Amino acid sequence: MAITHHLTILATRATFERLSPEQFLHLDRHEKPVNCGVTRYVGNPERGSQGRLELDEYNKQHFTDQEVILELEKKSGRKTRRSTAK
């Protein structure tokens, strides 16, 4: 597991998936990672001599930003500016 941000996620995808520079730029322009999004690879033992990681999901948000904020507030006992803004 790695927790990281935008360009590192895209660079990892480019390495694992052997993306061309054009494919990388397309992702950067049109499929930017979302906040708290999950990118997951799974091993496929039938690919290559030692298997290969394949993209299973990209940009999947398991929680909305608001759900994360509310959970953090509940745990800390404090309200954030984001949750009180209208």
Backbone bond lengths (Angstrom), bond angles and torsions (degrees), N, CA, C in turn:
res aa  C-N    CA-C-N  psi(-1)  N-CA   C-N-CA  omega(-1)  CA-C   N-CA-C  phi
1 M - - - 1.433 - - 1.522 107.96 -
2 A 1.317 114.97 140.22 1.461 121.93 174.85 1.520 107.85 -135.89
3 I 1.307 116.44 137.83 1.455 121.39 175.35 1.517 105.75 -111.94
4 T 1.323 115.83 119.23 1.455 119.50 -172.83 1.524 110.68 -151.83
5 H 1.315 115.77 -171.74 1.465 121.34 -174.60 1.520 111.89 -125.80
6 H 1.285 114.17 177.22 1.456 129.51 -174.98 1.534 116.17 -23.41
7 L 1.317 118.55 -80.20 1.465 120.11 -171.46 1.522 112.92 -67.07
8 T 1.315 117.46 -30.87 1.464 119.36 176.88 1.520 110.41 -67.13
9 I 1.326 117.05 -39.08 1.462 120.86 176.44 1.530 109.68 -62.21
10 L 1.327 116.33 -47.27 1.461 119.68 -179.18 1.528 111.53 -65.81
11 A 1.327 117.28 -38.90 1.467 120.19 178.59 1.530 110.95 -64.94
12 T 1.323 116.96 -38.00 1.461 120.96 177.26 1.526 109.85 -65.02
13 R 1.329 115.88 -43.89 1.469 118.70 176.39 1.521 110.73 -59.63
14 A 1.327 116.50 -44.38 1.467 120.36 -179.10 1.524 110.90 -59.46
15 T 1.320 116.72 -39.67 1.466 120.69 -179.92 1.528 110.95 -70.84
16 F 1.318 117.63 -52.34 1.464 121.29 -177.76 1.527 112.46 -62.40
17 E 1.340 115.56 -39.48 1.460 120.10 -173.60 1.530 113.31 -98.73
18 R 1.331 115.59 1.07 1.467 121.37 179.88 1.526 111.35 53.44
19 L 1.328 114.86 51.81 1.462 120.43 -178.80 1.527 111.23 -75.58
20 S 1.299 115.47 148.24 1.465 120.78 173.87 1.525 108.70 -77.67
21 P 1.339 117.57 163.83 1.473 119.18 175.69 1.527 112.02 -56.78
22 E 1.329 116.95 -36.52 1.466 120.32 179.78 1.528 111.12 -66.32
23 Q 1.334 116.86 -40.78 1.467 120.55 178.09 1.530 110.53 -65.40
24 F 1.342 116.48 -39.90 1.462 120.94 177.71 1.528 109.98 -60.61
25 L 1.326 116.89 -47.78 1.468 120.71 -179.34 1.528 111.31 -63.89
26 H 1.328 116.81 -36.89 1.460 119.65 176.94 1.536 110.47 -60.78
27 L 1.329 116.71 -46.78 1.473 119.97 177.28 1.518 111.24 -59.00
28 D 1.333 115.99 -44.17 1.468 120.13 -178.07 1.530 111.49 -63.93
29 R 1.303 116.84 -34.15 1.471 120.16 -177.63 1.527 113.28 -85.85
30 H 1.344 116.88 -34.56 1.460 119.50 -169.05 1.526 115.72 -119.59
31 E 1.322 118.25 -13.68 1.462 120.53 -178.14 1.524 111.12 -137.08
32 K 1.334 115.62 50.55 1.464 120.03 -179.18 1.523 110.15 -60.23
33 P 1.319 117.08 144.05 1.470 119.42 176.32 1.533 111.10 -59.69
34 V 1.321 116.01 137.62 1.460 121.45 178.22 1.526 109.69 -84.96
35 N 1.308 116.40 161.64 1.457 121.50 177.67 1.529 109.54 -63.05
36 C 1.308 117.10 129.62 1.468 124.02 179.85 1.530 112.29 61.79
37 G 1.320 116.96 26.83 1.460 120.58 178.88 1.522 110.79 -82.18
38 V 1.308 115.75 154.27 1.458 121.91 -178.58 1.522 109.38 -113.04
39 T 1.321 115.36 131.91 1.453 122.59 170.61 1.516 105.77 -115.50
40 R 1.329 116.63 126.64 1.463 119.48 -174.56 1.525 110.00 -132.31
41 Y 1.321 114.09 134.76 1.451 122.19 175.19 1.520 108.65 -114.03
42 V 1.318 116.48 146.17 1.452 121.32 174.33 1.521 108.53 -125.00
43 G 1.318 115.23 149.76 1.451 120.00 -179.94 1.518 111.90 -78.39
44 N 1.312 115.76 136.90 1.460 122.02 174.83 1.521 107.28 -116.60
45 P 1.333 117.94 101.41 1.462 120.87 -175.71 1.526 113.57 -66.66
46 E 1.320 117.53 -13.59 1.462 120.39 -179.03 1.530 113.03 -85.29
47 R 1.319 116.73 -5.35 1.461 121.04 -178.29 1.522 109.92 -103.85
48 G 1.272 118.78 117.78 1.455 122.65 176.19 1.520 112.74 77.08
49 S 1.316 115.65 172.51 1.470 120.58 -176.51 1.523 112.56 -70.53
50 Q 1.329 117.42 -26.71 1.467 120.74 179.43 1.529 111.40 -120.73
51 G 1.314 116.57 19.16 1.453 119.89 -177.09 1.511 110.77 82.70
52 R 1.305 115.13 179.36 1.457 119.59 -178.95 1.514 109.43 -155.39
53 L 1.338 115.73 142.60 1.457 119.87 174.55 1.520 108.86 -80.09
54 E 1.327 115.86 135.86 1.456 121.23 178.65 1.521 109.24 -126.24
55 L 1.325 115.94 143.03 1.458 121.63 -179.94 1.523 109.61 -63.05
56 D 1.329 116.40 125.08 1.456 122.33 179.32 1.523 111.03 -104.81
57 E 1.336 116.25 -39.69 1.465 119.92 175.38 1.514 108.75 -152.04
58 Y 1.330 115.19 148.81 1.467 121.09 179.87 1.515 108.77 -138.58
59 N 1.319 114.82 133.32 1.460 121.75 175.07 1.523 113.13 65.67
60 K 1.309 117.72 25.97 1.463 120.42 -179.95 1.529 108.49 -80.32
61 Q 1.307 115.54 120.69 1.456 121.00 177.21 1.522 107.87 -96.61
62 H 1.328 115.21 109.86 1.457 119.92 -179.58 1.528 111.39 -81.05
63 F 1.327 116.02 -19.00 1.462 122.55 177.83 1.520 107.90 -139.29
64 T 1.313 117.19 144.95 1.458 119.82 174.47 1.526 109.13 -77.58
65 D 1.322 116.51 161.27 1.462 120.28 177.29 1.526 110.52 -56.38
66 Q 1.333 117.03 -41.89 1.459 120.68 -178.54 1.522 111.38 -64.75
67 E 1.318 118.40 -38.68 1.470 121.27 177.81 1.525 110.99 -63.37
68 V 1.324 117.02 -39.95 1.460 120.89 178.23 1.527 110.08 -64.87
69 I 1.334 116.85 -44.67 1.466 120.76 179.66 1.528 110.50 -60.80
70 L 1.323 116.85 -46.44 1.469 119.87 -178.61 1.527 111.75 -63.63
71 E 1.332 117.31 -38.48 1.465 120.77 178.43 1.527 110.84 -65.81
72 L 1.321 117.09 -41.71 1.464 120.36 177.72 1.520 111.40 -64.39
73 E 1.326 116.74 -39.98 1.462 120.42 177.24 1.522 111.01 -62.97
74 K 1.312 116.15 -41.96 1.464 120.72 -179.76 1.525 110.20 -60.96
75 K 1.329 116.26 -43.55 1.459 120.02 -178.93 1.522 112.51 -71.23
76 S 1.334 117.32 -35.40 1.468 119.92 -176.93 1.524 112.84 -89.67
77 G 1.337 117.23 -20.29 1.459 120.62 -177.48 1.518 113.02 77.55
78 R 1.336 117.50 10.96 1.474 121.43 -179.85 1.519 110.77 -123.23
79 K 1.326 115.60 148.84 1.462 121.40 175.19 1.528 108.92 -87.99
80 T 1.318 114.99 147.37 1.473 119.74 176.27 1.512 108.68 -102.02
81 R 1.313 115.82 162.44 1.464 119.75 177.43 1.526 110.61 -63.81
82 R 1.325 117.33 -34.47 1.458 121.02 -177.70 1.533 111.54 -64.27
83 S 1.320 117.73 -38.93 1.459 119.21 -176.17 1.522 111.64 -77.83
84 T 1.322 117.23 -22.33 1.462 119.56 -179.79 1.514 112.23 -94.12
85 A 1.341 117.84 -12.85 1.479 121.11 178.70 1.517 109.29 -73.27
86 K 1.320 115.43 146.60 1.466 119.83 178.83 1.487 110.69 -113.12
